Amino acid sequence: MTKFKKPLLFALCLLPIALVAGVFTGIYQIEMLPEEMVAEAIAEIGSLELLVVITGIQAAGYAFVCGLFGYIFANKLGLWRTIRVEKKSLVTTLVISLVGGIIFSLDYWIFGSFIEPVKESYVADITASNVIASVLYGGIVEEVMLRLFFMSLIALIVWKLFYKKYDKENIPSSVFVIANIIAALLFAAAHLPATVVLSGGLTPWIVFRCFLLNGGFGLVFGWLYRKHGIAYAMLAHALFHIVSKIIWLIFI
């Protein structure tokens, strides 16, 4: 039971953050969804308030389960690092976050120049609920789900199936590269439903944009997780959103 103490404490610490993240994600979704979809949700669930509460509880549940098992998987792989401030890791993360946030912000001017719904979505995105949801849900919940849990799980499976002759200290880097690629692709694919809602449908350019941005940045977060720990992947993901939104606030 002692070996589950730290994973359990970590998962419990995630609960309040994920709950707040889920609540603001629910509020943002209501703000962005077409009126007819909101009306359907109210008819099915009963009220907007209940929809927001359910979204918060779901986020907390995802974070708790993925945080608990993700910690255990990461520890088995030697990927878990104690959450603390390390100068080299912090500087690396801040530089990557600044550059990445700037690159991400260019989506408005590059893809937005010929995909009108993309440009319109960024103008509507600058709200308090979106900022909080992006930083907390994107930065914390998504990283726990996609990197700490899913990337670790895939790495564990690949290791045990194809590289089981290697011990924990000598797992080949290819195991983590494969896991990172798969997790990044899933991360991108998970954004397709929201992309459909915001864009009104899917076109080859919209799908390409979704996988280029989300998949590409997902690889970056996965690399940070592997090299510096999940805390720095979380920090980078959150800062990506903060930097890009500051740029949009200034220039849009």
C-alpha positions in Angstrom: 0.0 0.0 0.0 2.9 2.3 0.7 4.0 2.3 -2.9 0.7 3.8 -3.9 0.9 6.6 -1.4 2.7 9.1 -3.6 0.7 8.4 -6.8 -2.5 8.8 -4.8 -1.4 12.1 -3.2 -0.4 13.4 -6.6 -3.8 12.4 -8.1 -5.6 14.0 -5.2 -3.7 17.2 -5.7 -4.9 17.3 -9.3 -8.6 17.1 -8.3 -9.3 20.8 -7.4 -7.3 22.1 -10.3 -9.0 19.8 -12.8 -12.4 20.6 -11.4 -11.9 24.4 -11.9 -10.4 23.6 -15.4 -13.5 21.6 -16.3 -15.9 24.2 -15.1 -14.3 27.0 -17.1 -14.1 24.6 -20.1 -17.8 24.0 -19.8 -18.5 27.8 -19.6 -16.3 28.4 -22.7 -18.0 25.6 -24.7 -21.4 27.1 -23.9 -20.1 30.5 -25.1 -18.8 29.1 -28.4 -21.5 26.5 -29.3 -24.3 27.5 -31.7 -27.5 28.3 -30.0 -29.3 25.2 -31.3 -26.6 23.0 -29.8 -26.9 24.7 -26.5 -30.7 24.3 -26.6 -30.3 20.6 -27.3 -27.9 20.2 -24.3 -30.3 22.0 -22.0 -33.2 19.8 -23.2 -31.1 16.7 -22.6 -29.4 17.6 -19.3 -31.8 20.1 -17.8 -29.8 23.3 -17.3 -26.6 25.0 -18.3 -25.4 25.0 -14.7 -25.7 21.2 -14.6 -23.8 21.0 -17.9 -21.0 23.0 -16.4 -20.9 21.0 -13.2 -20.8 17.7 -15.2 -17.9 19.0 -17.3 -16.0 19.9 -14.1 -16.6 16.5 -12.5 -15.6 14.7 -15.7 -12.3 16.7 -15.9 -11.6 15.9 -12.3 -12.3 12.2 -12.8 -10.0 12.0 -15.9 -7.2 13.8 -14.1 -7.5 11.6 -11.0 -7.5 8.3 -12.8 -4.8 9.3 -15.4 -2.7 11.0 -12.7 -2.8 8.0 -10.4 -1.9 5.4 -13.1 0.3 7.8 -15.1 2.5 8.3 -12.0 2.8 4.5 -11.6 3.6 3.9 -15.2 6.1 6.8 -15.4 7.8 5.4 -12.2 8.2 2.0 -13.8 9.8 3.6 -16.8 12.1 5.9 -15.0 10.2 8.9 -16.4 8.9 10.2 -13.1 10.8 13.2 -11.8 10.1 15.0 -8.5 8.3 18.2 -9.1 10.7 20.9 -8.2 12.4 24.0 -9.7 15.6 23.2 -11.7 17.3 26.1 -13.4 18.3 24.3 -16.6 14.8 22.7 -17.0 13.1 26.0 -16.3 15.2 28.0 -18.7 14.7 25.4 -21.4 11.0 25.4 -20.9 10.7 29.2 -20.9 12.6 29.5 -24.1 10.6 26.8 -25.8 7.3 28.3 -24.5 8.2 31.8 -25.8 9.2 30.6 -29.2 6.3 28.1 -29.4 3.8 30.6 -28.3 4.9 33.0 -31.0 4.7 30.3 -33.7 1.3 29.2 -32.5 0.0 32.7 -32.6 0.9 32.9 -36.3 -2.0 30.5 -37.0 -4.3 33.6 -37.0 -2.3 35.2 -39.8 -1.3 32.1 -41.8 -4.2 29.6 -41.8 -6.6 32.4 -40.8 -5.8 34.2 -44.0 -7.6 31.6 -46.1 -9.7 29.7 -43.5 -12.2 32.3 -42.3 -13.7 30.3 -39.4 -10.1 30.1 -38.0 -9.7 33.9 -38.0 -13.2 34.4 -36.5 -12.6 31.8 -33.7 -9.5 33.6 -32.5 -11.3 36.9 -32.3 -14.0 35.2 -30.2 -11.4 33.3 -28.1 -10.2 36.2 -26.0 -12.4 35.7 -23.0 -11.7 35.0 -19.4 -13.3 31.6 -19.5 -11.2 30.6 -22.5 -7.9 31.8 -21.0 -8.5 30.0 -17.7 -9.7 26.8 -19.5 -6.7 26.9 -21.9 -4.2 27.3 -19.1 -5.7 24.9 -16.6 -7.3 22.3 -18.8 -4.8 22.4 -21.6 -1.8 22.8 -19.4 -2.7 20.4 -16.6 -5.5 18.0 -17.5 -4.4 17.3 -21.1 -0.8 16.8 -20.1 -1.8 14.4 -17.4 -4.0 12.5 -19.8 -1.9 12.5 -23.0 1.7 12.6 -21.7 1.8 11.3 -18.2 -0.8 8.6 -18.7 -1.1 7.7 -22.4 2.5 8.3 -23.5 3.8 6.4 -20.5 1.3 3.5 -21.1 2.4 3.2 -24.8 6.0 3.3 -23.8 5.4 0.6 -21.2 3.7 -1.6 -23.7 6.3 -1.2 -26.4 9.1 -1.9 -23.8 7.5 -5.0 -22.5 6.6 -6.4 -26.0 9.7 -5.6 -28.0 12.5 -4.5 -25.6 11.9 -6.6 -22.5 15.6 -7.7 -22.4 16.5 -4.2 -21.3 16.1 -3.1 -17.7 14.5 0.1 -16.5 17.8 2.1 -16.6 18.6 1.1 -20.2 15.3 1.3 -22.1 16.1 2.4 -25.7 15.2 5.9 -26.6 13.2 4.6 -29.6 10.6 3.3 -27.1 9.9 6.8 -25.9 10.0 8.3 -29.4 7.4 5.8 -30.6 5.2 6.5 -27.6 5.6 10.3 -28.1 4.6 10.1 -31.7 1.5 8.0 -31.0 0.5 10.3 -28.1 1.0 13.4 -30.2 -1.2 12.0 -33.0 -3.9 11.1 -30.5 -3.6 14.6 -29.0 -4.2 16.1 -32.5 -7.1 13.7 -33.3 -8.8 14.6 -30.0 -9.0 18.2 -31.2 -10.9 17.3 -34.4 -14.4 17.4 -32.8 -13.8 21.0 -31.5 -12.3 21.9 -34.9 -15.5 20.7 -36.6 -17.7 22.8 -34.3 -15.6 25.9 -34.8 -15.0 25.5 -38.5 -18.4 24.1 -39.5 -16.8 21.0 -41.0 -13.6 19.4 -42.1 -11.6 20.1 -45.2 -8.1 18.7 -46.1 -6.5 22.1 -45.0 -8.4 22.1 -41.7 -7.3 18.5 -40.9 -3.7 19.3 -41.9 -3.7 22.4 -39.7 -5.1 20.4 -36.7 -2.4 17.7 -37.0 0.4 20.2 -37.8 -0.3 22.5 -34.8 -1.6 20.0 -32.2 0.6 17.1 -33.3 3.7 19.2 -33.6 3.3 20.9 -30.3 2.4 17.6 -28.7 5.8 16.2 -29.7 7.4 19.2 -28.0 5.5 18.6 -24.8 6.3 14.9 -25.0 10.0 15.6 -25.3 9.9 18.0 -22.3 8.1 15.3 -20.3 10.7 12.7 -21.1 13.7 15.0 -20.6 12.6 17.3 -17.7 9.5 15.8 -16.2 5.7 16.2 -16.5 5.7 19.5 -14.5 7.7 21.2 -17.3 5.5 19.8 -20.0 2.5 21.3 -18.1 4.3 24.6 -17.7 5.2 24.8 -21.4 1.6 23.9 -22.5 0.1 26.6 -20.3 2.7 29.2 -21.4 2.1 28.4 -25.0 -1.5 29.6 -24.5 -0.6 32.6 -22.4 2.0 33.9 -24.9 -0.2 33.4 -27.9 -3.2 35.1 -26.3 -1.1 38.1 -25.2 0.0 38.4 -28.8 -3.5 38.3 -30.1 -4.7 40.8 -27.5 -2.1 43.2 -28.7 -2.3 42.8 -32.4 -5.8 41.6 -33.3 
